[in-house]
Amino acid sequence: MATASVKNTGLRGVSVADTKISLIDGEKGILIYRGYRIEELAENSTYEETAYLLLHDALPNEKQVEEFPAQLVEARRLPGYVLESLKTWPKEAYPMDVIQATVPLLAMADPDLLDDSREANHRKAVRLIARMAALVAAWHRIRQGLEPLAPDNTLSHAGNFLWQLNGVKPDPETAKDFDTALVLHADHTFNPSTFACREVVSTRAHLYAGVTAGVGALSGSLHGGANAQVMKMLLEVEKEKDIPGWVKKQLEGGQKIMGMGHAVYKTTDPRAKYLKAMCTRLAKKSGQDQWCRLSSEIEQSALAEFEKRGKTTIKANVDFSSAPVYHMMGIPGDLMTPVFAVSRIAGWSAHIIEEKFGDAQEKPALYRPASDYVGNYCGRTGCTYEPIQQRP
Ligand SMILES: CC(C)(COP(=O)(O)OP(=O)(O)OC[C@H]1O[C@@H](n2cnc3c(N)ncnc32)[C@H](O)[C@@H]1OP(=O)(O)O)[C@@H](O)C(=O)NCCC(=O)NCCS
């Protein structure tokens, strides 16, 4: 059967389903969650409210705005066997592997696991949103030989994460900035990790199985792993005197400048300006003004080099500025991608529910692309099975 080919497109610009969750206009630099511009949410909302919006297609009313965060607080504690298990794992384990291995462990404790109703999926989503944050913080403590900290139920989702991670109560401004960073990362249409989640649950696998796949996709350096690579780059060039020269050399050597370019945005990422403003605020507060200065110098030099090469659509993406922001908040480089998961779990969950319940108008029952076979063929009859002695 002849197949329509979209090979070498990486599915860019190929629509595979309808969605009511989010929209990116890559030419105009617009990002919308459930009808609301990201600017509107970054300036007025909280992570809890944004997660509710993504899951329920409406902002919470006065009652729901109290109930939803209370449900998250209720679900914050990790099951004892998960904590005991984490304590036996190699301390140097890559944190994204720890998350990817632990999400199925959390599935085992979910009383709704085998109930695939919409209501049960919402309950699972709430548990996993709360526990993703608890897990990342607990692993960071455990790998340092410390006991995980009990949650502080007076703190917001963002504030409590920083407390459980660092063992220091964040000042309200830092907690608010982190909350905004979580809002900014909460969803982003059919990006690779979200598509991985949707693909997996289209087989009718459960929410945790979908999220496990999403975590794996997020870990790669071309996707969520880019923020960790940006921080690595900043630390590497901290002592570099000639930033324009360094950037030129990187590009001439065929290297990418991490944190720049995007598969959909061909202009400035609308999330970047909030992170840049945070960077400046945090730099003043912490006295670490080198990171924003350095990233700005790299950005300007890279833009100039891209311009010379006729690649004027490559701009700084969200990871470029989130890395120095997280660094100044005391988040180590290898936890920056896990922090992305702490936020994106809201979007993944909303997409999983949309996929399962067909909320959008058009989508396939199951994703199952074709491929063109270009391997051995041996003619019409196929290859002859060779006894072991006759194989080269
Ligand atoms: C994200 C990314 C994969 C999007 O890629 P894309 O739009 O599909 O574009 P391509 O990777 O095909 O790149 C198109 C061209 O621009 C170049 N380019 C894109 N981003 C670049 C970067 N950050 N540094 C250097 N060159 C870059 C590519 O090398 C390619 O050049 P070529 O046509 O000469 O081969 C890409 O920009 C990238 O690798 N960025 C760095 C990683 C990153 O920050 N990821 C986080 C994304 S939120």
The ligand as an SDF file (V2000), in Angstrom:
LIG
                    3D

 48 50  0  0  0  0  0  0  0  0999 V2000
   15.3740   22.8520   19.2600 C   0  0  0  0  0  0  0  0  0  0  0  0
   15.9300   22.5170   17.8990 C   0  0  0  0  0  0  0  0  0  0  0  0
   16.1420   20.9930   17.8030 C   0  0  0  0  0  0  0  0  0  0  0  0
   14.9070   22.9650   16.8570 C   0  0  0  0  0  0  0  0  0  0  0  0
   15.4000   22.6360   15.6720 O   0  0  0  0  0  0  0  0  0  0  0  0
   14.6280   22.8820   14.2520 P   0  0  0  0  0  0  0  0  0  0  0  0
   13.7960   24.0630   14.2170 O   0  0  0  0  0  0  0  0  0  0  0  0
   13.9990   21.6580   13.9200 O   0  0  0  0  0  0  0  0  0  0  0  0
   15.7910   23.2330   13.4020 O   0  0  0  0  0  0  0  0  0  0  0  0
   17.0410   22.3510   13.0460 P   0  0  0  0  0  0  0  0  0  0  0  0
   17.6100   21.6490   14.2240 O   0  0  0  0  0  0  0  0  0  0  0  0
   16.6700   21.5350   11.8610 O   0  0  0  0  0  0  0  0  0  0  0  0
   17.9940   23.5360   12.6740 O   0  0  0  0  0  0  0  0  0  0  0  0
   17.9020   24.3130   11.4970 C   0  0  0  0  0  0  0  0  0  0  0  0
   19.2550   24.8770   11.2550 C   0  0  0  0  0  0  0  0  0  0  0  0
   19.5940   25.7820   12.3030 O   0  0  0  0  0  0  0  0  0  0  0  0
   20.7020   25.3260   13.0440 C   0  0  0  0  0  0  0  0  0  0  0  0
   20.4500   25.5010   14.4570 N   0  0  0  0  0  0  0  0  0  0  0  0
   19.2490   25.3900   15.0950 C   0  0  0  0  0  0  0  0  0  0  0  0
   19.4020   25.6210   16.4070 N   0  0  0  0  0  0  0  0  0  0  0  0
   20.7240   25.8680   16.5970 C   0  0  0  0  0  0  0  0  0  0  0  0
   21.4850   26.1450   17.7340 C   0  0  0  0  0  0  0  0  0  0  0  0
   20.9570   26.2190   18.9410 N   0  0  0  0  0  0  0  0  0  0  0  0
   22.8020   26.3550   17.5780 N   0  0  0  0  0  0  0  0  0  0  0  0
   23.3680   26.2800   16.3590 C   0  0  0  0  0  0  0  0  0  0  0  0
   22.7000   26.0020   15.2370 N   0  0  0  0  0  0  0  0  0  0  0  0
   21.3830   25.8030   15.3650 C   0  0  0  0  0  0  0  0  0  0  0  0
   20.8180   23.8320   12.7130 C   0  0  0  0  0  0  0  0  0  0  0  0
   22.1280   23.3570   12.8840 O   0  0  0  0  0  0  0  0  0  0  0  0
   20.3490   23.7910   11.2800 C   0  0  0  0  0  0  0  0  0  0  0  0
   21.3820   24.1940   10.4700 O   0  0  0  0  0  0  0  0  0  0  0  0
   21.5550   23.5720    8.9820 P   0  0  0  0  0  0  0  0  0  0  0  0
   20.3060   23.9360    8.2470 O   0  0  0  0  0  0  0  0  0  0  0  0
   22.7750   24.2710    8.4680 O   0  0  0  0  0  0  0  0  0  0  0  0
   21.7230   22.1000    9.1670 O   0  0  0  0  0  0  0  0  0  0  0  0
   17.2760   23.2230   17.6530 C   0  0  0  0  0  0  0  0  0  0  0  0
   17.0700   24.6170   17.5650 O   0  0  0  0  0  0  0  0  0  0  0  0
   18.2930   22.9070   18.7230 C   0  0  0  0  0  0  0  0  0  0  0  0
   18.9250   21.8450   18.6610 O   0  0  0  0  0  0  0  0  0  0  0  0
   18.4890   23.8250   19.7220 N   0  0  0  0  0  0  0  0  0  0  0  0
   19.4000   23.5870   20.8010 C   0  0  0  0  0  0  0  0  0  0  0  0
   18.7530   22.7000   21.8650 C   0  0  0  0  0  0  0  0  0  0  0  0
   17.6850   23.4160   22.6550 C   0  0  0  0  0  0  0  0  0  0  0  0
   17.8650   24.5180   23.1360 O   0  0  0  0  0  0  0  0  0  0  0  0
   16.5690   22.7150   22.8220 N   0  0  0  0  0  0  0  0  0  0  0  0
   15.4590   23.2100   23.6160 C   0  0  0  0  0  0  0  0  0  0  0  0
   14.2800   23.5190   22.7660 C   0  0  0  0  0  0  0  0  0  0  0  0
   13.0140   24.3060   23.7140 S   0  0  0  0  0  0  0  0  0  0  0  0
  1  2  1  0
  2  3  1  0
  2  4  1  0
  2 36  1  0
  4  5  1  0
  5  6  1  0
  6  7  2  0
  6  8  1  0
  6  9  1  0
  9 10  1  0
 10 11  2  0
 10 12  1  0
 10 13  1  0
 13 14  1  0
 14 15  1  0
 15 16  1  0
 15 30  1  0
 16 17  1  0
 17 18  1  0
 17 28  1  0
 18 19  1  0
 18 27  1  0
 19 20  2  0
 20 21  1  0
 21 22  1  0
 21 27  2  0
 22 23  1  0
 22 24  2  0
 24 25  1  0
 25 26  2  0
 26 27  1  0
 28 29  1  0
 28 30  1  0
 30 31  1  0
 31 32  1  0
 32 33  2  0
 32 34  1  0
 32 35  1  0
 36 37  1  0
 36 38  1  0
 38 39  2  0
 38 40  1  0
 40 41  1  0
 41 42  1  0
 42 43  1  0
 43 44  2  0
 43 45  1  0
 45 46  1  0
 46 47  1  0
 47 48  1  0
M  END
$$$$
